[in-house]
Amino acid sequence: MAYSKILFFSIIVRFLTFATIMAQDSSFFLNKFCSPDLTKSNSNFHDNLIKLLSSLSSKAISNTEFYNPIIGTNPSDSIYGMFMCRGDVDSQLCHECIGNATQHLSSECSLSKQASIWYNECTVRYSNDSFFSVVDMMPGFYMCNTANFSNTKSFTPFLFSTMNLIADEAASDKKKFATNERVFEFQTLYCLAQCTSDLSSKVCGTCLRSAINQLPIHCDGKLGGRFLYPSCNVRYELYPFYRSINVPSPNELAPQTKDSISKQDSRFSEDPFYLSYNCSSNHNTITSKNFNLLLSYLVSNATAGKLYHRVIMDEIVYGLFMCRGDLPSRLCVQCVKNAKDRIFSTCVSSSEGIIWYSHCLLRYSSQYFFPNIAETRPMYHDINITNHFISDQNLFTSTLSNQLSELANATGNSDERYMINSLKLNDIQTLYTLEQCTPYLSPQECISCLNDMISTQIPWSFLGSVGGRIIYPNCNLRFELFQFYIESDEARSSRNPSKEAEKRKIVLIVVPTIILVMLFSIGYYLLKRRARKSRRTILRDNFGKESDTLEPLQFQWSVIEAATNNFSNDNYIGKGGFGEVYKGILLDGREVAIKRLSRGSKQGVEEFKNEVLLIAKLQHRNLVTFIGFCLEGHENILIYEFVPNKSLDYFLFDSQHQKLLTWVERFNIIGGIVRGILYLHEHSRLKVIHRDLKPSNILLDENMIPKISDFGLARIMEISQDEGSTNRIVGTYGYMAPEYAMFGQFSEKSDVYSFGVMLLEIIAGKKNISSYAQHHVADNLLNYVWRQWNDQTPLSILDPKIKENYSETEFIKCIQIGLLCVQRDPDARPSMVTIASYLSSYSIELPSPQEPAFFLHERTFSNVAAQESSSTQFVNSSSLLSINQMSTTNTFIPR
């Protein structure tokens, strides 16, 4: 029971941790592209991709600029990668960004052959095609600020010329990175351009100018924007979004700009929370009665929330107040009262006015002041500036500008239009920020209002002591190095008691329900635990010391049921001696073939265990991919990749569904089978003798690539061992080597014999032992091929369906290799290494083959009813082979 609780809470903690990571990551993530061209899970390419992403992440620890590795030596499986960090970021930030990016690609684009991802501080990219030193402008995307520049006609050509200058700087720079600032109408324009450093100056310039040409198309007149390609990117803002800046001298700023920034409203010592007010200069006064009535309405409703607006109908008067989002109700009431008293005494003769306090604002007007449209006047700002640039402010200003910009987007998209944030700058300093809009503003208007403040009202180049605030009629922001807002639960409860009461009701209902569900789940688990052994115990009982390595491959029964729709008829594929086979779709979307052992089967349990133990340790392009297994109760399930083109015998021998295999396809299939067997015999960490090689055990994927399947009868041998023996002879008539069929001796050469039979069947399009030739050795394929070879008429062996476009040289070579493989003497047969060299070289002279061992089949199998190629026979070698001493079964391999 204690274990169950720990498991339950560990799942919750993992989920919350994952959600936190994603939330942190999303604030820096810009965009990603995953190509629809996919690879397969556990393929060589997929393995190389995992290695590449790991290499990129680890390399970013020491490299903060650019890195482009290649993983894989085979051109078909090679993968090219690259990361580029923004030229101004430090090694720690670069490493964090690359780590987030590679983790994002690993989870979102794990099977794509090409992908790109962009973050604020870095770009990561990979492809199955080389893109090094080549400009790539697909895909591209843009991002623009929502606020517009007031003088678009002048600003656009100024921006265009500035960005082209910086593009030239970046193209000629060794790091292919440049930033610059220029003053336009008393505002500083901050620009950045960057290319991947493997590009030449000319190619980099071409890429950057293409990106710059996109800015007027997508971001015309906007206060900020960027355009990003895989090979380069450009960006401009009216605030310093990068860390290294060349600041214009104070003399470049117009005098009126400095005056307007330094001018501050006086503060009233008797009211420390008061900031400023503004009354209209026109004299269309509101009657004192209605003015006072409106303000009284506002004050009386301050207890109901943090924003309220009122219209007095007999004399049209509009009013609004907004309290800071963290303010408790009692402080909101007091702030609105103070604001009401001050504005009544100050603006009584004006038709409109606004007053700002630290905790609230109050506004009235005889004109409708459009609370759903952002206004920038009148305004209040309190920001300290200097008359010279402070160099050590570089890092702070870029951090602050990015923090405010990200918080603006979050505020606009929040329901309350209020957001706070804190960021630890170092061991002793933390940056606190707050942004707020009136809830009547749309998300876009709110973001536009806040971005206007960030871009136009903060003197970034001359920011003095840290701290400041800006307030518009509809939005405001503040930043300090101390916590000036309230975060406690008590404050949240006091400022909105009705919502908190609702939350308490929900908690009182939900928490007991969760507890009951947990108790029920734990009780159910304990009952089930008594009824059956744990999955781990079952594994240990069946697989012994191998159980720990196999545990990750074990699937729950509920997952198998869901994948096959409870083994519905719609998912049924076929049936064999092992049992029934179903197509399934796992939770991650992978298509699989699920082999379900029949409960009434006399054989299959030992083969099931053998296959799990063996194929779990093998991985090759020409072996069927093993996904996992399920061993629960009486159920024994094997799970493989789903191969859509079924097996080789379906194409060679099924007259109703026959697809013409061209000579090129047949020759490639032969080569693929050779590579797969060679891996089993020589190159895997185990030396495996398959013992049941035949066309029905060769699956073909969508590209007609052969995959060897069904390892239930396979045997593992010592690397130095040449031969093994068994009293339990298994295999398929027509494919078993004579020394194995008679004496139970198996080796690599017995697999070579089976391969030779298959090779001759592939090129002739005929079975070695067909239904009409079961008892007549003279009519089997080996005898026929041997006669034609001796009569020097080998072309008559060729499948008549192949009428043209075949290589006579390759065909003759295949016949000779096939006959060499089926020779009577095992030592005379070539190894798979030799066979591979025969197929790949045209200069090697092949030896002359000896007579095949077909006469042994006459002596051995003459009294046996040979089965179809999909049957597997179990024979006791202690006596002569007899039909009465055999148990036969039809095996089925996932197709």
C-alpha positions, -999 to +999 in steps of 0.1 A: +000+000+000+029+023+008+044+015-026+011+024-043+010+058-026+046+065-035+039+056-071+008+077-073+024+108-059+056+103-080+034+104-111+018+137-099+052+152-091+065+142-126+035+157-143+039+190-124+076+190-130+070+185-167+043+212-168+067+236-150+095+229-175+072+234-204+059+267-189+095+279-185+105+268-219+075+283-237+084+319-227+116+317-250+102+294-277+094+311-310+086+284-336+094+250-350+092+230-382+090+192-385+091+178-420+063+153-429+090+130-444+094+104-415+118+077-405+109+047-384+115+043-347+146+023-339+160+026-374+196+035-379+186+070-389+166+074-357+195+061-336+218+086-353+193+114-347+193+107-310+231+107-310+231+140-329+207+158-305+228+146-276+260+158-292+245+192-299+233+196-263+266+185-248+287+206-272+269+238-262+286+237-228+319+248-243+308+263-276+286+294-275+286+303-312+282+276-339+285+239-342+277+216-371+284+178-367+277+149-390+265+116-374+267+083-394+289+069-421+263+053-444+249+080-467+213+067-464+215+069-426+237+100-421+223+131-404+236+166-404+231+190-375+237+225-364+231+249-336+237+287-335+234+308-304+227+346-307+260+363-309+256+382-276+246+354-253+269+339-227+278+302-225+254+293-197+224+308-215+235+292-248+237+258-231+203+262-215+187+273-248+203+244-268+192+220-241+156+232-243+156+231-281+170+196-285+146+183-258+118+200-277+129+184-310+133+150-294+097+150-282+080+168-311+100+158-342+116+125-332+107+107-364+111+136-389+140+135-413+143+173-412+135+198-385+143+234-374+135+251-341+139+288-332+142+303-297+150+339-287+186+330-280+193+301-303+185+280-334+188+242-338+185+223-370+190+189-385+185+172-419+192+140-438+207+162-465+238+183-461+230+220-457+265+232-446+278+263-463+245+265-483+219+292-477+184+278-469+154+300-469+127+274-464+109+275-441+108+312-430+085+329-405+080+364-391+069+380-358+057+416-354+048+439-325+012+450-325+018+487-319+022+510-350+048+537-356+031+571-360+052+582-390+053+551-411+062+569-444+095+582-430+102+552-407+100+524-433+129+537-456+149+546-424+145+510-412+153+496-446+186+515-449+196+508-413+190+470-417+209+469-449+239+486-432+238+461-404+235+432-429+267+443-445+284+444-411+272+409-402+282+394-436+317+407-433+320+398-396+338+365-387+310+355-364+284+366-390+267+386-363+262+424-359+241+448-338+237+486-341+215+515-329+204+546-347+182+575-335+150+583-354+128+612-343+142+611-307+138+574-304+166+547-306+162+519-331+179+487-321+188+463-349+204+428-352+214+406-381+230+371-379+239+342-403+252+308-396+290+312-395+296+285-421+282+308-448+305+329-470+301+367-468+283+368-502+259+341-493+252+355-459+245+389-474+220+373-499+202+356-471+199+387-449+187+409-477+160+384-485+149+385-448+150+423-447+128+425-478+102+405-459+100+430-430+080+457-449+057+430-463+047+416-429+056+442-403+051+475-422+049+504-397+052+482-366+073+493-337+092+460-338+096+428-359+118+400-370+121+375-398+138+342-394+152+317-419+171+285-410+203+301-423+199+337-411+176+361-392+171+399-387+153+418-359+145+454-349+129+470-318+127+503-301+142+488-269+175+469-264+167+432-268+204+422-270+232+425-246+260+443-264+250+477-276+267+507-291+249+536-275+246+570-292+261+599-274+238+621-253+243+649-278+224+628-304+193+631-284+173+662-291+170+687-261+133+684-261+135+647-256+157+650-226+134+676-212+103+656-217+119+625-200+133+644-170+102+664-163+083+649-133+051+658-116+055+670-080+045+646-052+024+655-022+042+647+011+009+644+029-003+615+007+027+592-001+007+570-025-004+599-047+014+602-080-001+628-103-033+641-120-044+657-152-075+679-157-088+692-191-084+728-200-118+732-215-146+748-194-175+726-203-180+718-166-201+691-152-226+701-125-212+697-090-241+675-081-236+650-109-198+651-105-201+643-068-228+616-075-206+599-100-176+599-077-198+585-048-210+557-071-174+548-079-163+548-042-193+527-031-185+501-057-148+499-048-157+471-024-170+450-053-139+447-073-108+464-087-124+480-117-158+498-121-172+523-146-205+543-143-226+565-165-249+592-151-278+594-175-295+628-169-262+645-176-239+622-195-209+616-173-186+586-176-165+574-148-140+545-141-116+533-114-091+505-115-072+491-086-038+474-089-044+436-094-029+425-061-047+450-039-069+438-010-105+452-010-100+475+020-069+491+004-087+495-029-116+513-011-092+536+007-073+544-025-104+552-045-117+574-016-085+594-015-085+597-053-122+609-052-115+636-026-084+649-044-098+650-079-131+666-067-112+695-051-088+698-080-107+692-112-142+704-102-143+730-130-131+706-157-152+683-179-127+655-177-098+644-155-077+615-144-057+609-112-030+583-105-021+566-072+004+538-066-026+515-059-053+528-082-064+552-109-097+571-112-110+588-143-141+608-154-153+626-185-183+641-202-171+624-234-171+587-240-134+577-235-135+544-253-123+520-226-118+493-252-092+512-272-057+519-258-049+556-252-014+570-247-024+605-234-024+618-207+004+598-191+026+596-161+062+584-159+087+582-132+121+569-145+155+581-135+179+590-164+215+600-166+233+623-191+258+596-200+258+559-208+265+535-179+285+505-194+277+481-166+240+486-173+243+466-206+233+432-192+205+447-170+188+467-198+187+437-221+173+415-193+147+441-183+136+448-219+131+411-226+113+406-193+089+435-199+083+424-235+075+388-225+053+400-196+033+423-220+023+392-241+014+373-210-007+402-196-026+407-228-035+370-229-045+367-193-082+370-182-075+397-156-051+417-178-027+417-148+006+399-145+036+400-122+070+383-124+103+381-106+137+372-120+168+365-100+196+386-115+224+375-091+230+362-056+216+394-040+194+411-066+160+401-080+141+421-106+103+425-099+080+435-127+043+443-130+020+451-160-017+457-161-044+468-185-081+477-181-100+444-186-121+461-213-091+461-237-088+433-261-057+411-258-041+428-288-049+463-277-035+455-242-003+442-257-001+472-281-005+496-252+022+480-231+046+476-260+042+513-268+054+521-232+084+497-235+094+510-270+088+548-266+088+558-229+119+541-214+152+559-221+171+526-225+205+541-234+204+564-204+186+544-178+199+556-144+191+541-110+171+509-114+134+513-110+105+531-126+069+532-137+048+544-166+010+548-165-013+554-194-051+558-190-056+521-200-024+504-190+006+507-168+039+490-159+065+491-131+099+475-124+119+476-092+147+457-074+123+452-044+090+435-041+064+462-044+033+440-049+015+415-028+015+378-035+001+362-003-031+341-002-045+364+023-042+393-001-059+373-029-086+362-006-093+398+008-095+414-026-120+389-040-139+372-012-166+359-035-142+341-058-123+327-028-156+314-013-163+296-046-128+281-045-133+269-010-166+252-020-148+235-049-120+224-027-145+209-001-161+189-029-130+180-050-105+170-023-127+144-006-136+130-040-099+126-049-092+110-016-121+085-021-109+077-056-073+072-043-085+049-015-107+029-040-078+026-064-054+015-037-079-011-025-086-023-060-048-026-066-044-047-034-072-070-043-058-076-078-024-081-062-037-109-041-053-125-071-022-126-093+015-122-092+031-089-099+043-083-135+079-083-122+075-116-105+060-131-137+090-118-156+114-133-131+097-167-132+098-169-170+130-152-179+152-154-148+182-131-147+172-115-180+140-101-165+156-067-156+167-060-191+133-071-206+111-051-182+111-019-204+098-040-233+068-054-213+034-040-222+003-040-200-027-061-212-049-030-212-025-013-237-028-043-260-066-043-258-067-006-266-043-010-295-064-038-312-098-024-302-103-054-279-090-077-307-119-067-330-124-085-363-116-053-382-080-056-369-077-093-376-048-101-401-045-139-400-038-171-381-009-195-377+003-222-354+014-196-328-021-182-328-039-152-342-023-120-355-039-085-353-030-051-365-028-025-337-020+012-331-001+021-299-008+052-279+022+070-296+007+063-331+029+035-341+014+007-362+022-027-349+015-064-356+004-082-325+008-120-323-014-136-297-005-172-286-035-195-288-045-209-254-051-243-270-018-244-288+004-275-279+035-256-289+046-220-288+053-212-252+090-221-254+093-204-288+076-173-273+103-171-246+131-179-270+120-151-294+116-125-267+151-133-252+167-134-286+153-107-309+153-081-281+191-082-283+192-078-321+187-048-343+193-045-380+177-029-410+170-063-425+155-078-393+119-072-383+119-047-354+107-061-321+086-036-302+078-056-270+057-083-255+029-089-230+030-118-204-001-115-183-023-144-169-027-169-198-019-143-224+014-144-244+017-116-268+045-106-292+046-071-307+064-062-339+066-033-363+037-035-389+051-044-423+024-035-449+037-056-479+033-089-462+058-117-469+079-127-499+060-159-506+029-137-511+046-121-541+063-153-554+037-180-551+002-165-546-013-166-580-045-147-571-027-118-554+006-120-572+025-087-578+051-089-605+085-085-589+110-070-613+145-084-616+160-053-598+136-058-569+144-096-567+182-089-568+178-062-541+157-085-519+184-113-522+211-087-512+190-076-482+185-112-470+222-118-473+230-087-451+204-098-425+218-134-422+254-120-422+244-098-393+231-128-374+261-150-381+290-125-378+282-089-368+257-091-340+269-095-304+253-130-305+260-157-331+225-167-341+214-197-363+179-190-375+169-226-384+137-216-403+147-194-432+120-194-460+100-169-481+071-167-456+096-156-429+109-127-451+087-096-447+088-067-472+082-031-461+067-003-481+100+001-500+103-036-507+132-039-482+134-075-468+132-081-431+139-115-416+113-126-390+102-154-367+131-162-343+111-187-322+132-216-335+165-197-336+195-209-315+224-189-300+259-203-304+292-193-289+312-170-312+339-197-315+314-225-319+310-239-355+283-265-350+255-275-326+231-304-323+196-311-310+172-340-305+143-318-314+145-311-351+124-281-362+121-265-396+102-266-428+102-293-455+122-283-486+144-258-467+161-280-440+197-290-447+202-328-449+227-330-420+201-312-398+171-331-410+188-365-404+211-360-375+200-327-358+233-310-366+228-272-372+254-245-380+258-214-402+260-238-431+225-251-424+212-215-427+232-212-459+214-242-473+180-227-465+191-194-481+202-212-513+168-228-517+152-194-512+175-177-537+166-203-564+129-199-556+132-161-560+147-162-594+126-191-607+093-180-592+086-216-581+086-235-549+112-261-542+086-287-531+052-278-544+019-296-536+020-317-568+057-328-563+055-338-527+064-374-534+085-369-566+120-356-561+125-355-598+100-327-600+114-305-572+131-272-580+167-282-570+166-312-594+152-290-622+179-263-617+207-288-615+196-304-648+194-271-666+228-261-653+244-293-665+226-289-699+240-254-701+205-239-705+203-218-674+181-191-689+152-215-689+152-213-651+143-176-651+107-168-640+088-164-672+070-134-658+104-115-662+105-110-699+129-081-701+151-056-682+171-082-664+209-087-661+220-120-676+253-118-657+235-113-624+210-141-631+238-166-639+257-156-608+225-161-587+220-196-600+256-205-593+255-191-558+222-210-551+237-243-563+268-237-542+247-231-511+227-264-515+256-287-519+256-320-500+288-313-481+283-285-455+320-276-457+318-271-495+290-245-490+302-208-489+299-187-458+276-157-458+307-134-459+318-152-491+282-150-505+281-112-498+314-108-517+301-128-546+271-106-550+289-073-546+318-080-570+319-088-607+356-098-607+355-128-584+354-161-602+329-185-585+338-222-581+318-249-599+290-263-577+287-300-568+255-320-571+227-307-547+215-328-518+180-333-533+184-371-534+187-371-496+152-355-495+139-385-515+153-409-490+143-389-460+109-374-469+094-398-494+068-410-470+060-376-456+032-354-468+052-322-473+035-291-460+031-256-475+060-232-470+042-216-441+043-248-420+069-257-394+077-294-385+089-308-352+108-341-356+124-366-332+157-376-347+161-407-327+141-426-353+134-424-390+111-396-399+075-407-399+043-388-404+029-404-372+058-391-352+055-355-361+034-326-347+027-301-374+016-265-370+010-235-393+030-206-381+021-170-390+045-141-390+032-105-387+028-090-422 
